Amino acid sequence: NPRVMKAVLLNSASPLFAWTNNAASIAGTWSTSRPLDSEQGAGQIDLDKAYTQYDAPSQQGLVEETGWDSNTVIEGSPIDYQFRRSLEGGTPFVATLVWFMDRDVLNYDPVAIDPFAGSTLVDNSFDNLDLELWSTDEMGSPIDLIAESVSSVDSVEHIRFDVPQTGD
């Protein structure tokens, strides 16, 4: 699945010096509307880390700290994941959400030397998804929004920060 591979490569990248996505603390929530650095993207590709993440099983619901999912989102119905163990304060947290645009190519000629010459891209729809990290109570109900990536113009959301304190 190309979306899984894209998410794994972005999620496993190592940010280089001066990497920023202009995140700010807003009312105690780490927030960004620009998921990736404008020059570095997610950072330098780390294929060892990418393999470790890709080799982890696909997960849904109650999840381990390393893994991925290729679920389908339905408008108005969020997908929630809860970690099996509490996140430790001071440790890095990275999560990435990617999706494709619903796009058609008109006048595409697969037998031409340049099959896209004279073609037109038509955007049928562009979904605006967000990625959020919440603390939860012992029943798994959300309490406080800890971090969010809320770009309205990208097909990726990316959270990268150090967990402020140990907890659920």
C-alpha positions, 0 to 999 in steps of 0.5 A: 500500500503506497500510503503505508509506505509514505507514512512509514518513510515520513514517520521514521525520518530523523529531523536535522538541525533547525527542523521545525514545523512551527509548532506552538503551545496553545492553551497547553496543546502542542499544535501545528498547521504545517506538518512538515519543515518547509525545507527538510520535509520530515527529515533525513530518511532512516531506512533501519527505522523505516524497516522496524516500523514497516515490519511491525504489525498493522494495528487497530484499537489498542496499539503498541508504540510502534506500528501502522494501520491502513484503515479507511476514514468515514466522514464524521467518524473519527478513528481512535487508537489507545496505547497499551502502555502509558507514554513516558515523559521526555521520550519522542512521540512521532505519528503520521497520517497520510491520504490521497486526493480524489483526482482524475486525469483527463486526456491521458494517452498511454501510447504517446511518447509523453502520455501526459502532454495535453492532459488535465488534472481534475481534483474531485475532492480534497479531504481535510483530516487532522491528527490528534493525541489525547490523554485518557482516563482509565476507561479510555475516554479522552480528557485533554488534547495534548498535540495536534496537526491541523493543516488544511492544505496538505494530504499529510498530518505529522506530529513530532514532539517530546512527551511532556509528562508520563501518562495515558 
